[in-house]
Amino acid sequence: DYKGDELVERFMALVDRHKPLHVSIVGGEPLVRYPELGRILPQLAPRGIHTQLVTSAVRPIPQEWASLPRLQVVVSIDGLQPEHDERRTPATYDRILKHIKGHKITVHCTVTRQQVRREGYLEEFLDFWSNNPDTSQIWVSLYTPQIGEVSEERLLPADRERVVAD
């Protein structure tokens, strides 16, 4: 469609003008624009650009992307299946496992208070994803709230000490 063509042209014009070494495609759900990404991603690799695509894997990741050099697909996963599925439906574990087949993804999980309250939770998460043949690496971040935030996800000082000590 015209809008998709224009998006691809404008994106590639920015890339050619600024000549970045790395491009991260994040925010919302990039796979919503998978037809455009299917045209953009193959153009970035020959330019020597390292590309990171962050997704919830709510849609299938096209198999041809698995062979693109310098493409890193990062899948945001919010803990073990029960907690993740509650927060991320329709991007459920079952969908993720089906959609990452044949890829070598990076798993990214942000550690929240709910996870550190249960003994062994993080180890179980790491064991599950470490044993998945489609996982190449796992990144873990600590939840960092905005100033003044008091949500349930927020790690308290004692939670942070426990995470570091484990």
Contact map, one row per residue, 1 for C-alpha under 8 A:
1111100000000000000000000000000000000000000000000000000000000000000000000000000000000000000000000000000000000000000000000000000000000000000000000000000000000000000000
1111110000000000000000000000000000000000000000000000000000000000000000000000000000000000000000000000000000000000000000000000000000000000000000000000000000000000000000
1111111000000000000000000000000000000000000000000000000000000000000000000000000000000000000000000000000000000000000000000000000000000000000000000000000000000000000000
1111111100000000000000000000000000110000000000000000000000000000000000000000000000000000000000000000000000000000000000000000000000000000000000000000000000000000000000
1111111110000000000000000000000000010000000000000000000000000000000000000000000000000000000000000000000000000000000000000000000000000000000000000000000000000000000000
0111111111000000000000000000000000000000000000000000000000000000000000000000000000000000000000000000000000000000000000000000000000000000000000000000000000000000000000
0011111111100000000000000000000000010000000000000000000000000000000000000000000000000000000000000000000000000000000000000000000000000000000000000000000000000000000000
0001111111110000000000000000000000010011000000000000000000000000000000000000000000000000000000000000000000000000000000000000000000000000000000000000000000000000000000
0000111111111000000000000000000000000000000000000000000000000000000000000000000000000000000000000000000000000000000000000000000000000000000000000000000000000000000000
0000011111111100000000000000000000000000000000000000000000000000000000000000000000000000000000000000000000000000000000000000000000000000000000000000000000000000000000
0000001111111110000000000000000000000001000000000000000000000000000000000000000000000000000000000000000000000000000000000000000000000000000000000000000000000000000000
0000000111111111000000000000000000000001000000000000000000000000000000000000000000000000000000000000000000000000000000000000000000000000000000000000000000000000000000
0000000011111111100000000000000000000000000000000000000000000000000000000000000000000000000000000000000000000000000000000000000000000000000000000000000000000000000000
0000000001111111110000000000000000000000000000000000000000000000000000000000000000000000000000000000000000000000000000000000000000000000000000000000000000000000000000
0000000000111111111100000000000000000000000000000000000000000000000000000000000000000000000000000000000000000000000000000000000000000000000000000000000000000000000000
0000000000011111111000000000000000000000000000000000000000000000000000000000000000000000000000000000000000000000000000000000000000000000000000000000000000000000000000
0000000000001111111000000000000000000000000000000000000000000000000000000000000000000000000000000000000000000000000000000000000000000000000000000000000000000000000000
0000000000000111111100000000000000000000000000000000000000000000000000000000000000000000000000000000000000000000000000000000000000000000000000000000000000000000000000
0000000000000011111110000000000000000000000000000000000000000000000000000000000000000000000000000000000000000000000000000000000000000000000000000000000000000000000000
0000000000000010011111100000000000000000000000001000000000000000000000000000000000000000000000000000000000000000000000000000000000000000000000000000000000000000000000
0000000000000000001111100000000000000000000000011100000000000000000000000000000000000000000000000000000000000000000000000000000000000000000000000000000000000000000000
0000000000000000000111110000000000000000000000001111000000000000000000000000000000000000000000000000000000000000000000000000000000000000000000000000000000000000000000
0000000000000000000111111000000000000000000000001111000000000000000000000000000000000000000000000000000000000000000000000000000000000000000000000000000000000000000000
0000000000000000000001111100000000000000000000000011110000000000000000000000000000000000000000000000000000000000000000000000000000000000000000000000000000000000000000
0000000000000000000000111110010000000000000000000011110000000000000000000000000000000000000000000000000000000000000000000000000000000000000000000000000000000000000000
0000000000000000000000011111110000000000000000000000111000000000000000000000000000000000000000000000000000000000000000000000000000000000000000000000000000000000000000
0000000000000000000000001111110000000000000000000000010000000000000000000000000000000000000000000000000000000000000000000000000000000000000000000000000000000000000000
0000000000000000000000000111110000000000000000000000000000000000000000000000000000000000000000000000000000000000000000000000000000000000000000000000000000000000000000
0000000000000000000000000111111100000000000000000000011100000000000000000000000000000000000000000000000000000000000000000000000000000000000000000000000000000000000000
0000000000000000000000001111111111000000000000000000111000000000000000000000000000000000000000000000000000000000000000000000000000000000000000000000000000000000000000
0000000000000000000000000000111111001000000000000000001011101000000000000000000000000000000000000000000000000000000000000000000000000000000000000000000000000000000000
0000000000000000000000000000111111000000000000000000000000100000000000000000000000000000000000000000000000000000000000000000000000000000000000000000000000000000000000
0000000000000000000000000000011111111000000000000000000000000000000000000000000000000000000000000000000000000000000000000000000000000000000000000000000000000000000000
0000000000000000000000000000011111111100000000000000000000000000000000000000000000000000000000000000000000000000000000000000000000000000000000000000000000000000000000
0001000000000000000000000000000011111110000000000000000000000000000000000000000000000000000000000000000000000000000000000000000000000000000000000000000000000000000000
0001101100000000000000000000000011111111000000000000000000000000000000000000000000000000000000000000000000000000000000000000000000000000000000000000000000000000000000
0000000000000000000000000000001011111111100000000000000000000000000000000000000000000000000000000000000000000000000000000000000000000000000000000000000000000000000000
0000000000000000000000000000000001111111110000000000000000000000100000000000000000000000000000000000000000000000000000000000000000000000000000000000000000000000000000
0000000100000000000000000000000000111111111000000000000000000000000000000000000000000000000000000000000000000000000000000000000000000000000000000000000000000000000000
0000000100110000000000000000000000011111111100000000000000000000000000000000000000000000000000000000000000000000000000000000000000000000000000000000000000000000000000
0000000000000000000000000000000000001111111110000010000000000000100100100000000000000000000000000000000000000000000000000000000000000000000000000000000000000000000000
0000000000000000000000000000000000000111111111000000000000000000000100000000000000000000000000000000000000000000000000000000000000000000000000000000000000000000000000
0000000000000000000000000000000000000011111111100000000000000000000000000000000000000000000000000000000000000000000000000000000000000000000000000000000000000000000000
0000000000000000000000000000000000000001111111111110000000000000000000000000000000000000000000000000000000000000000000000000000000000000000000000000000000000000000000
0000000000000000000000000000000000000000111111111110000000000000000111100000000000000000000000000000000000000000000000000000000000000000000000000000000000000000000000
0000000000000000000000000000000000000000011111111000000000000000000000000000000000000000000000000000000000000000000000000000000000000000000000000000000000000000000000
0000000000000000000000000000000000000000001111111000000000000000000000000000000000000000000000000000000000000000000000000000000000000000000000000000000000000000000000
0000000000000000000010000000000000000000000111111100000000000000000001000000000000000000000000000000000000000000000000000000000000000000000000000000000000000000000000
0000000000000000000111100000000000000000000111111110000000000000000001000000000000000000000000000000000000000000000000000000000000000000000000000000000000000000000000
0000000000000000000011100000000000000000000110011111000000000000000001110000000000000000000000000000000000000000000000000000000000000000000000000000000000000000000000
0000000000000000000001111000000000000000100110001111100000000000000001110000000000000000000000000000000000000000000000000000000000000000000000000000000000000000000000
0000000000000000000001111000000000000000000000000111110000000000000000111100000000000000000000000000000000000000000000000000000000000000000000000000000000000000000000
0000000000000000000000011100010000000000000000000011111000000000000000111100000000000000000000000000000000000000000000000000000000000000000000000000000000000000000000
0000000000000000000000011110110000000000000000000001111100000000000000001111000000000000000000000000000000000000000000000000000000000000000000000000000000000000000000
0000000000000000000000000100111000000000000000000000111111000000000000001111000000000000000000000000000000000000000000000000000000000000000000000000000000000000000000
0000000000000000000000000000100000000000000000000000011111000000000000000011100000000000001000010000000000000000000000000000000000000000000000000000000000000000000000
0000000000000000000000000000001000000000000000000000001111111000000000000010000000000000001000110011000000000000000000000000000000000000000000000000000000000000000000
0000000000000000000000000000001000000000000000000000001111110000000000000000000000000000011100110010000000000000000000000000000000000000000000000000000000000000000000
0000000000000000000000000000001100000000000000000000000011111000000000000000000000000000001000100010000000000000000000000000000000000000000000000000000000000000000000
0000000000000000000000000000000000000000000000000000000011111100000000000000000000000000000000000111000000000000000000000000000000000000000000000000000000000000000000
0000000000000000000000000000001000000000000000000000000010111110100000000000000000000000000000000011000000000000000000000000000000000000000000000000000000000000000000
0000000000000000000000000000000000000000000000000000000000011111110000000000000000000000000000000000000000000000000000000000000000000000000000000000000000000000000000
0000000000000000000000000000000000000000000000000000000000001111111000000000000000000000000000000000011000000000000000000000000000000000000000000000000000000000000000
0000000000000000000000000000000000000000000000000000000000000111111100000000000000000000000000000000000000000000000000000000000000000000000000000000000000000000000000
0000000000000000000000000000000000000100100000000000000000001111111100100000000000000000000000000000000000000000000000000000000000000000000000000000000000000000000000
0000000000000000000000000000000000000000000000000000000000000111111100000000000000000000000000000000011100000000000000000000000000000000000000000000000000000000000000
0000000000000000000000000000000000000000000000000000000000000011111110000000000000000000000000000000000000000000000000000000000000000000000000000000000000000000000000
0000000000000000000000000000000000000000110010000000000000000001111111100000000000000000000000000000000000000000000000000000000000000000000000000000000000000000000000
0000000000000000000000000000000000000000000010000000000000000000001111100000000000000000000000000000000000000000000000000000000000000000000000000000000000000000000000
0000000000000000000000000000000000000000000010011110000000000000000111110000000000000000000000000000000000000000000000000000000000000000000000000000000000000000000000
0000000000000000000000000000000000000000100010000111100000000000100111111000000000000000000000000000000000000000000000000000000000000000000000000000000000000000000000
0000000000000000000000000000000000000000000000000111100000000000000001111100000000000000000000000000000011000000000000000000000000000000000000000000000000000000000000
0000000000000000000000000000000000000000000000000001111000000000000000111110000000000000000000000000000111000000000000000000000000000000000000000000000000000000000000
0000000000000000000000000000000000000000000000000001111000000000000000011111000000000000000000000000000011110000000000000000000000000000000000000000000000000000000000
0000000000000000000000000000000000000000000000000000011110000000000000001111100000000000000000000000000011110000000000000000000000000000000000000000000000000000000000
0000000000000000000000000000000000000000000000000000011100000000000000000111110000000000000000000000000000111000000000000000000000000000000000000000000000000000000000
0000000000000000000000000000000000000000000000000000000100000000000000000011111000010000000000000000000000111100000000000000000000000000000000000000000000000000000000
0000000000000000000000000000000000000000000000000000000000000000000000000001111100110011000000000000000000001110000000000000000000000000000000000000000000000000000000
0000000000000000000000000000000000000000000000000000000000000000000000000000111110110000000000000000000000001110001000000000100000000000000000000000000000000000000000
0000000000000000000000000000000000000000000000000000000000000000000000000000011111110000000000000000000000000000000000000001100000000000000000000000000000000000000000
0000000000000000000000000000000000000000000000000000000000000000000000000000001111111000000110000000000000000000000000000000000000000000000000000000000000000000000000
0000000000000000000000000000000000000000000000000000000000000000000000000000000111111100000000000000000000000000000000000000000000000000000000000000000000000000000000
0000000000000000000000000000000000000000000000000000000000000000000000000000011111111110000000000000000000000000000000000000000000000000000000000000000000000000000000
0000000000000000000000000000000000000000000000000000000000000000000000000000111111111111100110000000000000000000000000000000000000000000000000000000000000000000000000
0000000000000000000000000000000000000000000000000000000000000000000000000000000011111111111110000000000000000000000000000000000000000000000000000000000000000000000000
0000000000000000000000000000000000000000000000000000000000000000000000000000000001111111100000000000000000000000000000000000000000000000000000000000000000000000000000
0000000000000000000000000000000000000000000000000000000000000000000000000000010000111111100000000000000000000000000000000000000000000000000000000000000000000000000000
0000000000000000000000000000000000000000000000000000000000000000000000000000010000011111111100000000000000000000000000000000000000000000000000000000000000000000000000
0000000000000000000000000000000000000000000000000000000000000000000000000000000000011111111100000000000000000000000000000000000000000000000000000000000000000000000000
0000000000000000000000000000000000000000000000000000000001000000000000000000000000001001111100000000000000000000000000000000000000000000000000000000000000000000000000
0000000000000000000000000000000000000000000000000000000111100000000000000000000000001001111110110000000000000000000000000000000000000000000000000000000000000000000000
0000000000000000000000000000000000000000000000000000000001000000000000000000000010011001111111110000000000000000000000000000000000000000000000000000000000000000000000
0000000000000000000000000000000000000000000000000000000000000000000000000000000010011000001111111000000000000000000000000000000000000000000000000000000000000000000000
0000000000000000000000000000000000000000000000000000000000000000000000000000000000000000000111111100000000000000000000000000000000000000000000000000000000000000000000
0000000000000000000000000000000000000000000000000000000011100000000000000000000000000000001111111110000000000000000000000000000000000000000000000000000000000000000000
0000000000000000000000000000000000000000000000000000000111000000000000000000000000000000001111111111000000000000000000000000000000000000000000000000000000000000000000
0000000000000000000000000000000000000000000000000000000000000000000000000000000000000000000011111111100000000000000000000000000000000000000000000000000000000000000000
0000000000000000000000000000000000000000000000000000000000010000000000000000000000000000000001111111100000000000000000000000000000000000000000000000000000000000000000
0000000000000000000000000000000000000000000000000000000011111000000000000000000000000000000000111111100000000000000000000000000000000000000000000000000000000000000000
0000000000000000000000000000000000000000000000000000000010011000000000000000000000000000000000011111111110000000000000000000000000000100000000000000000000000000000000
0000000000000000000000000000000000000000000000000000000000000000000000000000000000000000000000001111111000000000000000000000000000000100000000000000000000000000000000
0000000000000000000000000000000000000000000000000000000000000010010000000000000000000000000000000001111100000000000000000000000000000100000000000000000000000000000000
0000000000000000000000000000000000000000000000000000000000000010010000000000000000000000000000000001111110000000000000000000000000000110000000000000000000000000000000
0000000000000000000000000000000000000000000000000000000000000000010000001000000000000000000000000001011111000000000000000000000000001111000000000000000000000000000000
0000000000000000000000000000000000000000000000000000000000000000000000011110000000000000000000000001001111100000000000000000000000000111100000000000000000000000000000
0000000000000000000000000000000000000000000000000000000000000000000000011110000000000000000000000000000111110000000000000000000000000011111000000000000000000000000000
0000000000000000000000000000000000000000000000000000000000000000000000000111100000000000000000000000000011111000000000000000000010000010111000000000000000000000000000
0000000000000000000000000000000000000000000000000000000000000000000000000111100000000000000000000000000001111100000000000000000000000000011110000000000000000000000000
0000000000000000000000000000000000000000000000000000000000000000000000000001111000000000000000000000000000111110000000000000000000000000011110000000000000000000000000
0000000000000000000000000000000000000000000000000000000000000000000000000000111000000000000000000000000000011111000000000000000000000000000111100000000000000000000000
0000000000000000000000000000000000000000000000000000000000000000000000000000011000000000000000000000000000001111101100000000000000000000000111100000000000000000000000
0000000000000000000000000000000000000000000000000000000000000000000000000000000000000000000000000000000000000111111100000000000000000000000001100000000011100000000000
0000000000000000000000000000000000000000000000000000000000000000000000000000000000000000000000000000000000000011111110000000000000000000000000000000000111110010000000
0000000000000000000000000000000000000000000000000000000000000000000000000000000000000000000000000000000000000001111111000000000000000000000000000000000110000000000000
0000000000000000000000000000000000000000000000000000000000000000000000000000001000000000000000000000000000000011111111001100000000000000000000000000000000000000000000
0000000000000000000000000000000000000000000000000000000000000000000000000000000000000000000000000000000000000011111111101100000000000000000000000000000000000010011000
0000000000000000000000000000000000000000000000000000000000000000000000000000000000000000000000000000000000000000111111100000000000000000000000000000000000000010000000
0000000000000000000000000000000000000000000000000000000000000000000000000000000000000000000000000000000000000000011111111000000000000000000000000000000000000000000000
0000000000000000000000000000000000000000000000000000000000000000000000000000000000000000000000000000000000000000000111111000000000000000000000000000000000000000000000
0000000000000000000000000000000000000000000000000000000000000000000000000000000000000000000000000000000000000000000001111111000000000000000000000000000000000000000000
0000000000000000000000000000000000000000000000000000000000000000000000000000000000000000000000000000000000000000001101111111100000000000000000000000000000000000000000
0000000000000000000000000000000000000000000000000000000000000000000000000000000000000000000000000000000000000000001100011111110000000000000000000000000000000000000000
0000000000000000000000000000000000000000000000000000000000000000000000000000000000000000000000000000000000000000000000011111111000000000000000000000000000000000000000
0000000000000000000000000000000000000000000000000000000000000000000000000000000100000000000000000000000000000000000000011111111100000000000000000000000000000000000000
0000000000000000000000000000000000000000000000000000000000000000000000000000001100000000000000000000000000000000000000001111111110000000000000000000000000000000000000
0000000000000000000000000000000000000000000000000000000000000000000000000000000000000000000000000000000000000000000000000111111111000000010000000000000000000000000000
0000000000000000000000000000000000000000000000000000000000000000000000000000000000000000000000000000000000000000000000000011111111100000000000000000000000000000000000
0000000000000000000000000000000000000000000000000000000000000000000000000000000000000000000000000000000000000000000000000001111111110000000000000000000000000000000000
0000000000000000000000000000000000000000000000000000000000000000000000000000000000000000000000000000000000100000000000000000111111110010010000000000000000000000000000
0000000000000000000000000000000000000000000000000000000000000000000000000000000000000000000000000000000000000000000000000000011111111010110000000000000000000000000000
0000000000000000000000000000000000000000000000000000000000000000000000000000000000000000000000000000000000000000000000000000001111111010000000000000000000000000000000
0000000000000000000000000000000000000000000000000000000000000000000000000000000000000000000000000000000000000000000000000000000111111110000000000000000000000000000000
0000000000000000000000000000000000000000000000000000000000000000000000000000000000000000000000000000000100000000000000000000000001111111000000000000000000000000000000
0000000000000000000000000000000000000000000000000000000000000000000000000000000000000000000000000001111110000000000000000000000000011111000000000000000000000000000000
0000000000000000000000000000000000000000000000000000000000000000000000000000000000000000000000000000001111100000000000000000000011111111110000000000000000000000000000
0000000000000000000000000000000000000000000000000000000000000000000000000000000000000000000000000000000111000000000000000000000000001111110000000000000000000000000000
0000000000000000000000000000000000000000000000000000000000000000000000000000000000000000000000000000000011100000000000000000000001000011111000000000000000000000000000
0000000000000000000000000000000000000000000000000000000000000000000000000000000000000000000000000000000001111000000000000000010011000011111100000000000000000000000000
0000000000000000000000000000000000000000000000000000000000000000000000000000000000000000000000000000000001111000000000000000000000000000111110000000000000000000000000
0000000000000000000000000000000000000000000000000000000000000000000000000000000000000000000000000000000000011110000000000000000000000000011111000000000000000000000000
0000000000000000000000000000000000000000000000000000000000000000000000000000000000000000000000000000000000011110000000000000000000000000001111100000000000000000000000
0000000000000000000000000000000000000000000000000000000000000000000000000000000000000000000000000000000000000111000000000000000000000000000111110000000000100000000000
0000000000000000000000000000000000000000000000000000000000000000000000000000000000000000000000000000000000000111000000000000000000000000000011111000000011100000000000
0000000000000000000000000000000000000000000000000000000000000000000000000000000000000000000000000000000000000000000000000000000000000000000001111100000001100000000000
0000000000000000000000000000000000000000000000000000000000000000000000000000000000000000000000000000000000000000000000000000000000000000000000111111100001000000000000
0000000000000000000000000000000000000000000000000000000000000000000000000000000000000000000000000000000000000000000000000000000000000000000000011111100000000000000000
0000000000000000000000000000000000000000000000000000000000000000000000000000000000000000000000000000000000000000000000000000000000000000000000001111100000000000000000
0000000000000000000000000000000000000000000000000000000000000000000000000000000000000000000000000000000000000000000000000000000000000000000000001111110000000000000000
0000000000000000000000000000000000000000000000000000000000000000000000000000000000000000000000000000000000000000000000000000000000000000000000001111111001000000000000
0000000000000000000000000000000000000000000000000000000000000000000000000000000000000000000000000000000000000000000000000000000000000000000000000001111101000000000000
0000000000000000000000000000000000000000000000000000000000000000000000000000000000000000000000000000000000000000000000000000000000000000000000000000111111000000000000
0000000000000000000000000000000000000000000000000000000000000000000000000000000000000000000000000000000000000000110000000000000000000000000000000000011111000000000000
0000000000000000000000000000000000000000000000000000000000000000000000000000000000000000000000000000000000000001110000000000000000000000000000100000001111100000000000
0000000000000000000000000000000000000000000000000000000000000000000000000000000000000000000000000000000000000001100000000000000000000000000000111000111111110000000000
0000000000000000000000000000000000000000000000000000000000000000000000000000000000000000000000000000000000000001100000000000000000000000000001110000000011111111000000
0000000000000000000000000000000000000000000000000000000000000000000000000000000000000000000000000000000000000000100000000000000000000000000000000000000001111111000000
0000000000000000000000000000000000000000000000000000000000000000000000000000000000000000000000000000000000000000000000000000000000000000000000000000000000111111100000
0000000000000000000000000000000000000000000000000000000000000000000000000000000000000000000000000000000000000000000000000000000000000000000000000000000000111111110000
0000000000000000000000000000000000000000000000000000000000000000000000000000000000000000000000000000000000000000100110000000000000000000000000000000000000111111111000
0000000000000000000000000000000000000000000000000000000000000000000000000000000000000000000000000000000000000000000000000000000000000000000000000000000000111111111100
0000000000000000000000000000000000000000000000000000000000000000000000000000000000000000000000000000000000000000000000000000000000000000000000000000000000001111111110
0000000000000000000000000000000000000000000000000000000000000000000000000000000000000000000000000000000000000000000100000000000000000000000000000000000000000111111111
0000000000000000000000000000000000000000000000000000000000000000000000000000000000000000000000000000000000000000000100000000000000000000000000000000000000000011111111
0000000000000000000000000000000000000000000000000000000000000000000000000000000000000000000000000000000000000000000000000000000000000000000000000000000000000001111111
0000000000000000000000000000000000000000000000000000000000000000000000000000000000000000000000000000000000000000000000000000000000000000000000000000000000000000111111
0000000000000000000000000000000000000000000000000000000000000000000000000000000000000000000000000000000000000000000000000000000000000000000000000000000000000000011111
